[in-house]
Amino acid sequence: MKKYSFDKKFYKHLEGGDLDGGGIVIFKLIAPKQKNLYLHIYNSHNGYYSHGFEFKDDKEIIKKDYI
């Protein structure tokens, strides 16, 4: 099994478009001598409520945002 970890410096936030008022965030996972993997989290909604999240490790919050 390959040991991937999150690239704490990579973060991309894209606004809704065709996601009915939601958005998408993208995180990159890295491992030595392996292709990068990308985790996409999206939210499709009517815009009435946003959905917050925190990306954190054992020590700190790395990114806090809403989609």
Phi and psi restraints in degrees (range 20) as a CNS / XPLOR table:
assign (resid 1 and name C) (resid 2 and name N)
       (resid 2 and name CA) (resid 2 and name C) 1.0 -82.3 20.0 2
assign (resid 2 and name N) (resid 2 and name CA)
       (resid 2 and name C) (resid 3 and name N) 1.0 141.6 20.0 2
assign (resid 2 and name C) (resid 3 and name N)
       (resid 3 and name CA) (resid 3 and name C) 1.0 -99.6 20.0 2
assign (resid 3 and name N) (resid 3 and name CA)
       (resid 3 and name C) (resid 4 and name N) 1.0 100.1 20.0 2
assign (resid 3 and name C) (resid 4 and name N)
       (resid 4 and name CA) (resid 4 and name C) 1.0 -91.6 20.0 2
assign (resid 4 and name N) (resid 4 and name CA)
       (resid 4 and name C) (resid 5 and name N) 1.0 151.0 20.0 2
assign (resid 4 and name C) (resid 5 and name N)
       (resid 5 and name CA) (resid 5 and name C) 1.0 -138.4 20.0 2
assign (resid 5 and name N) (resid 5 and name CA)
       (resid 5 and name C) (resid 6 and name N) 1.0 159.1 20.0 2
assign (resid 5 and name C) (resid 6 and name N)
       (resid 6 and name CA) (resid 6 and name C) 1.0 -73.8 20.0 2
assign (resid 6 and name N) (resid 6 and name CA)
       (resid 6 and name C) (resid 7 and name N) 1.0 137.4 20.0 2
assign (resid 6 and name C) (resid 7 and name N)
       (resid 7 and name CA) (resid 7 and name C) 1.0 -81.3 20.0 2
assign (resid 7 and name N) (resid 7 and name CA)
       (resid 7 and name C) (resid 8 and name N) 1.0 105.6 20.0 2
assign (resid 7 and name C) (resid 8 and name N)
       (resid 8 and name CA) (resid 8 and name C) 1.0 -67.6 20.0 2
assign (resid 8 and name N) (resid 8 and name CA)
       (resid 8 and name C) (resid 9 and name N) 1.0 -15.4 20.0 2
assign (resid 8 and name C) (resid 9 and name N)
       (resid 9 and name CA) (resid 9 and name C) 1.0 -91.4 20.0 2
assign (resid 9 and name N) (resid 9 and name CA)
       (resid 9 and name C) (resid 10 and name N) 1.0 -14.7 20.0 2
assign (resid 9 and name C) (resid 10 and name N)
       (resid 10 and name CA) (resid 10 and name C) 1.0 -97.5 20.0 2
assign (resid 10 and name N) (resid 10 and name CA)
       (resid 10 and name C) (resid 11 and name N) 1.0 128.0 20.0 2
assign (resid 10 and name C) (resid 11 and name N)
       (resid 11 and name CA) (resid 11 and name C) 1.0 -158.9 20.0 2
assign (resid 11 and name N) (resid 11 and name CA)
       (resid 11 and name C) (resid 12 and name N) 1.0 132.7 20.0 2
assign (resid 11 and name C) (resid 12 and name N)
       (resid 12 and name CA) (resid 12 and name C) 1.0 -135.1 20.0 2
assign (resid 12 and name N) (resid 12 and name CA)
       (resid 12 and name C) (resid 13 and name N) 1.0 132.2 20.0 2
assign (resid 12 and name C) (resid 13 and name N)
       (resid 13 and name CA) (resid 13 and name C) 1.0 -121.3 20.0 2
assign (resid 13 and name N) (resid 13 and name CA)
       (resid 13 and name C) (resid 14 and name N) 1.0 124.3 20.0 2
assign (resid 13 and name C) (resid 14 and name N)
       (resid 14 and name CA) (resid 14 and name C) 1.0 -116.4 20.0 2
assign (resid 14 and name N) (resid 14 and name CA)
       (resid 14 and name C) (resid 15 and name N) 1.0 136.4 20.0 2
assign (resid 14 and name C) (resid 15 and name N)
       (resid 15 and name CA) (resid 15 and name C) 1.0 -77.2 20.0 2
assign (resid 15 and name N) (resid 15 and name CA)
       (resid 15 and name C) (resid 16 and name N) 1.0 157.1 20.0 2
assign (resid 15 and name C) (resid 16 and name N)
       (resid 16 and name CA) (resid 16 and name C) 1.0 -28.1 20.0 2
assign (resid 16 and name N) (resid 16 and name CA)
       (resid 16 and name C) (resid 17 and name N) 1.0 -70.2 20.0 2
assign (resid 16 and name C) (resid 17 and name N)
       (resid 17 and name CA) (resid 17 and name C) 1.0 64.6 20.0 2
assign (resid 17 and name N) (resid 17 and name CA)
       (resid 17 and name C) (resid 18 and name N) 1.0 -115.7 20.0 2
assign (resid 17 and name C) (resid 18 and name N)
       (resid 18 and name CA) (resid 18 and name C) 1.0 -91.2 20.0 2
assign (resid 18 and name N) (resid 18 and name CA)
       (resid 18 and name C) (resid 19 and name N) 1.0 18.3 20.0 2
assign (resid 18 and name C) (resid 19 and name N)
       (resid 19 and name CA) (resid 19 and name C) 1.0 -95.1 20.0 2
assign (resid 19 and name N) (resid 19 and name CA)
       (resid 19 and name C) (resid 20 and name N) 1.0 22.0 20.0 2
assign (resid 19 and name C) (resid 20 and name N)
       (resid 20 and name CA) (resid 20 and name C) 1.0 55.6 20.0 2
assign (resid 20 and name N) (resid 20 and name CA)
       (resid 20 and name C) (resid 21 and name N) 1.0 44.0 20.0 2
assign (resid 20 and name C) (resid 21 and name N)
       (resid 21 and name CA) (resid 21 and name C) 1.0 92.2 20.0 2
assign (resid 21 and name N) (resid 21 and name CA)
       (resid 21 and name C) (resid 22 and name N) 1.0 -4.5 20.0 2
assign (resid 21 and name C) (resid 22 and name N)
       (resid 22 and name CA) (resid 22 and name C) 1.0 -87.5 20.0 2
assign (resid 22 and name N) (resid 22 and name CA)
       (resid 22 and name C) (resid 23 and name N) 1.0 -153.1 20.0 2
assign (resid 22 and name C) (resid 23 and name N)
       (resid 23 and name CA) (resid 23 and name C) 1.0 -161.2 20.0 2
assign (resid 23 and name N) (resid 23 and name CA)
       (resid 23 and name C) (resid 24 and name N) 1.0 -177.4 20.0 2
assign (resid 23 and name C) (resid 24 and name N)
       (resid 24 and name CA) (resid 24 and name C) 1.0 -141.1 20.0 2
assign (resid 24 and name N) (resid 24 and name CA)
       (resid 24 and name C) (resid 25 and name N) 1.0 141.6 20.0 2
assign (resid 24 and name C) (resid 25 and name N)
       (resid 25 and name CA) (resid 25 and name C) 1.0 -121.8 20.0 2
assign (resid 25 and name N) (resid 25 and name CA)
       (resid 25 and name C) (resid 26 and name N) 1.0 147.6 20.0 2
assign (resid 25 and name C) (resid 26 and name N)
       (resid 26 and name CA) (resid 26 and name C) 1.0 -127.9 20.0 2
assign (resid 26 and name N) (resid 26 and name CA)
       (resid 26 and name C) (resid 27 and name N) 1.0 131.6 20.0 2
assign (resid 26 and name C) (resid 27 and name N)
       (resid 27 and name CA) (resid 27 and name C) 1.0 -118.0 20.0 2
assign (resid 27 and name N) (resid 27 and name CA)
       (resid 27 and name C) (resid 28 and name N) 1.0 150.3 20.0 2
assign (resid 27 and name C) (resid 28 and name N)
       (resid 28 and name CA) (resid 28 and name C) 1.0 -109.1 20.0 2
assign (resid 28 and name N) (resid 28 and name CA)
       (resid 28 and name C) (resid 29 and name N) 1.0 135.4 20.0 2
assign (resid 28 and name C) (resid 29 and name N)
       (resid 29 and name CA) (resid 29 and name C) 1.0 -110.1 20.0 2
assign (resid 29 and name N) (resid 29 and name CA)
       (resid 29 and name C) (resid 30 and name N) 1.0 136.3 20.0 2
assign (resid 29 and name C) (resid 30 and name N)
       (resid 30 and name CA) (resid 30 and name C) 1.0 -127.4 20.0 2
assign (resid 30 and name N) (resid 30 and name CA)
       (resid 30 and name C) (resid 31 and name N) 1.0 152.2 20.0 2
assign (resid 30 and name C) (resid 31 and name N)
       (resid 31 and name CA) (resid 31 and name C) 1.0 -152.0 20.0 2
assign (resid 31 and name N) (resid 31 and name CA)
       (resid 31 and name C) (resid 32 and name N) 1.0 146.0 20.0 2
assign (resid 31 and name C) (resid 32 and name N)
       (resid 32 and name CA) (resid 32 and name C) 1.0 -58.2 20.0 2
assign (resid 32 and name N) (resid 32 and name CA)
       (resid 32 and name C) (resid 33 and name N) 1.0 133.0 20.0 2
assign (resid 32 and name C) (resid 33 and name N)
       (resid 33 and name CA) (resid 33 and name C) 1.0 60.3 20.0 2
assign (resid 33 and name N) (resid 33 and name CA)
       (resid 33 and name C) (resid 34 and name N) 1.0 24.9 20.0 2
assign (resid 33 and name C) (resid 34 and name N)
       (resid 34 and name CA) (resid 34 and name C) 1.0 -126.1 20.0 2
assign (resid 34 and name N) (resid 34 and name CA)
       (resid 34 and name C) (resid 35 and name N) 1.0 156.5 20.0 2
assign (resid 34 and name C) (resid 35 and name N)
       (resid 35 and name CA) (resid 35 and name C) 1.0 -69.2 20.0 2
assign (resid 35 and name N) (resid 35 and name CA)
       (resid 35 and name C) (resid 36 and name N) 1.0 147.2 20.0 2
assign (resid 35 and name C) (resid 36 and name N)
       (resid 36 and name CA) (resid 36 and name C) 1.0 -67.6 20.0 2
assign (resid 36 and name N) (resid 36 and name CA)
       (resid 36 and name C) (resid 37 and name N) 1.0 145.7 20.0 2
assign (resid 36 and name C) (resid 37 and name N)
       (resid 37 and name CA) (resid 37 and name C) 1.0 -113.0 20.0 2
assign (resid 37 and name N) (resid 37 and name CA)
       (resid 37 and name C) (resid 38 and name N) 1.0 149.4 20.0 2
assign (resid 37 and name C) (resid 38 and name N)
       (resid 38 and name CA) (resid 38 and name C) 1.0 -124.5 20.0 2
assign (resid 38 and name N) (resid 38 and name CA)
       (resid 38 and name C) (resid 39 and name N) 1.0 128.4 20.0 2
assign (resid 38 and name C) (resid 39 and name N)
       (resid 39 and name CA) (resid 39 and name C) 1.0 -100.1 20.0 2
assign (resid 39 and name N) (resid 39 and name CA)
       (resid 39 and name C) (resid 40 and name N) 1.0 121.3 20.0 2
assign (resid 39 and name C) (resid 40 and name N)
       (resid 40 and name CA) (resid 40 and name C) 1.0 -108.4 20.0 2
assign (resid 40 and name N) (resid 40 and name CA)
       (resid 40 and name C) (resid 41 and name N) 1.0 126.7 20.0 2
assign (resid 40 and name C) (resid 41 and name N)
       (resid 41 and name CA) (resid 41 and name C) 1.0 -119.4 20.0 2
assign (resid 41 and name N) (resid 41 and name CA)
       (resid 41 and name C) (resid 42 and name N) 1.0 125.6 20.0 2
assign (resid 41 and name C) (resid 42 and name N)
       (resid 42 and name CA) (resid 42 and name C) 1.0 -130.2 20.0 2
assign (resid 42 and name N) (resid 42 and name CA)
       (resid 42 and name C) (resid 43 and name N) 1.0 161.4 20.0 2
assign (resid 42 and name C) (resid 43 and name N)
       (resid 43 and name CA) (resid 43 and name C) 1.0 -137.8 20.0 2
assign (resid 43 and name N) (resid 43 and name CA)
       (resid 43 and name C) (resid 44 and name N) 1.0 121.0 20.0 2
assign (resid 43 and name C) (resid 44 and name N)
       (resid 44 and name CA) (resid 44 and name C) 1.0 -112.4 20.0 2
assign (resid 44 and name N) (resid 44 and name CA)
       (resid 44 and name C) (resid 45 and name N) 1.0 117.9 20.0 2
assign (resid 44 and name C) (resid 45 and name N)
       (resid 45 and name CA) (resid 45 and name C) 1.0 -155.4 20.0 2
assign (resid 45 and name N) (resid 45 and name CA)
       (resid 45 and name C) (resid 46 and name N) 1.0 178.3 20.0 2
assign (resid 45 and name C) (resid 46 and name N)
       (resid 46 and name CA) (resid 46 and name C) 1.0 -85.7 20.0 2
assign (resid 46 and name N) (resid 46 and name CA)
       (resid 46 and name C) (resid 47 and name N) 1.0 4.1 20.0 2
assign (resid 46 and name C) (resid 47 and name N)
       (resid 47 and name CA) (resid 47 and name C) 1.0 88.7 20.0 2
assign (resid 47 and name N) (resid 47 and name CA)
       (resid 47 and name C) (resid 48 and name N) 1.0 -4.6 20.0 2
assign (resid 47 and name C) (resid 48 and name N)
       (resid 48 and name CA) (resid 48 and name C) 1.0 -71.9 20.0 2
assign (resid 48 and name N) (resid 48 and name CA)
       (resid 48 and name C) (resid 49 and name N) 1.0 -40.9 20.0 2
assign (resid 48 and name C) (resid 49 and name N)
       (resid 49 and name CA) (resid 49 and name C) 1.0 -121.8 20.0 2
assign (resid 49 and name N) (resid 49 and name CA)
       (resid 49 and name C) (resid 50 and name N) 1.0 137.0 20.0 2
assign (resid 49 and name C) (resid 50 and name N)
       (resid 50 and name CA) (resid 50 and name C) 1.0 -95.0 20.0 2
assign (resid 50 and name N) (resid 50 and name CA)
       (resid 50 and name C) (resid 51 and name N) 1.0 163.7 20.0 2
assign (resid 50 and name C) (resid 51 and name N)
       (resid 51 and name CA) (resid 51 and name C) 1.0 -124.2 20.0 2
assign (resid 51 and name N) (resid 51 and name CA)
       (resid 51 and name C) (resid 52 and name N) 1.0 113.5 20.0 2
assign (resid 51 and name C) (resid 52 and name N)
       (resid 52 and name CA) (resid 52 and name C) 1.0 -86.7 20.0 2
assign (resid 52 and name N) (resid 52 and name CA)
       (resid 52 and name C) (resid 53 and name N) 1.0 158.8 20.0 2
assign (resid 52 and name C) (resid 53 and name N)
       (resid 53 and name CA) (resid 53 and name C) 1.0 -151.2 20.0 2
assign (resid 53 and name N) (resid 53 and name CA)
       (resid 53 and name C) (resid 54 and name N) 1.0 160.3 20.0 2
assign (resid 53 and name C) (resid 54 and name N)
       (resid 54 and name CA) (resid 54 and name C) 1.0 -126.7 20.0 2
assign (resid 54 and name N) (resid 54 and name CA)
       (resid 54 and name C) (resid 55 and name N) 1.0 131.4 20.0 2
assign (resid 54 and name C) (resid 55 and name N)
       (resid 55 and name CA) (resid 55 and name C) 1.0 -105.6 20.0 2
assign (resid 55 and name N) (resid 55 and name CA)
       (resid 55 and name C) (resid 56 and name N) 1.0 114.3 20.0 2
assign (resid 55 and name C) (resid 56 and name N)
       (resid 56 and name CA) (resid 56 and name C) 1.0 -143.6 20.0 2
assign (resid 56 and name N) (resid 56 and name CA)
       (resid 56 and name C) (resid 57 and name N) 1.0 158.7 20.0 2
assign (resid 56 and name C) (resid 57 and name N)
       (resid 57 and name CA) (resid 57 and name C) 1.0 -110.1 20.0 2
assign (resid 57 and name N) (resid 57 and name CA)
       (resid 57 and name C) (resid 58 and name N) 1.0 -163.8 20.0 2
assign (resid 57 and name C) (resid 58 and name N)
       (resid 58 and name CA) (resid 58 and name C) 1.0 -67.0 20.0 2
assign (resid 58 and name N) (resid 58 and name CA)
       (resid 58 and name C) (resid 59 and name N) 1.0 -20.4 20.0 2
assign (resid 58 and name C) (resid 59 and name N)
       (resid 59 and name CA) (resid 59 and name C) 1.0 -108.4 20.0 2
assign (resid 59 and name N) (resid 59 and name CA)
       (resid 59 and name C) (resid 60 and name N) 1.0 -30.9 20.0 2
assign (resid 59 and name C) (resid 60 and name N)
       (resid 60 and name CA) (resid 60 and name C) 1.0 -155.6 20.0 2
assign (resid 60 and name N) (resid 60 and name CA)
       (resid 60 and name C) (resid 61 and name N) 1.0 161.7 20.0 2
assign (resid 60 and name C) (resid 61 and name N)
       (resid 61 and name CA) (resid 61 and name C) 1.0 -83.7 20.0 2
assign (resid 61 and name N) (resid 61 and name CA)
       (resid 61 and name C) (resid 62 and name N) 1.0 121.9 20.0 2
assign (resid 61 and name C) (resid 62 and name N)
       (resid 62 and name CA) (resid 62 and name C) 1.0 -86.4 20.0 2
assign (resid 62 and name N) (resid 62 and name CA)
       (resid 62 and name C) (resid 63 and name N) 1.0 -41.3 20.0 2
assign (resid 62 and name C) (resid 63 and name N)
       (resid 63 and name CA) (resid 63 and name C) 1.0 -150.6 20.0 2
assign (resid 63 and name N) (resid 63 and name CA)
       (resid 63 and name C) (resid 64 and name N) 1.0 137.9 20.0 2
assign (resid 63 and name C) (resid 64 and name N)
       (resid 64 and name CA) (resid 64 and name C) 1.0 -130.6 20.0 2
assign (resid 64 and name N) (resid 64 and name CA)
       (resid 64 and name C) (resid 65 and name N) 1.0 127.7 20.0 2
assign (resid 64 and name C) (resid 65 and name N)
       (resid 65 and name CA) (resid 65 and name C) 1.0 -157.0 20.0 2
assign (resid 65 and name N) (resid 65 and name CA)
       (resid 65 and name C) (resid 66 and name N) 1.0 -178.8 20.0 2
assign (resid 65 and name C) (resid 66 and name N)
       (resid 66 and name CA) (resid 66 and name C) 1.0 -131.0 20.0 2
assign (resid 66 and name N) (resid 66 and name CA)
       (resid 66 and name C) (resid 67 and name N) 1.0 143.8 20.0 2
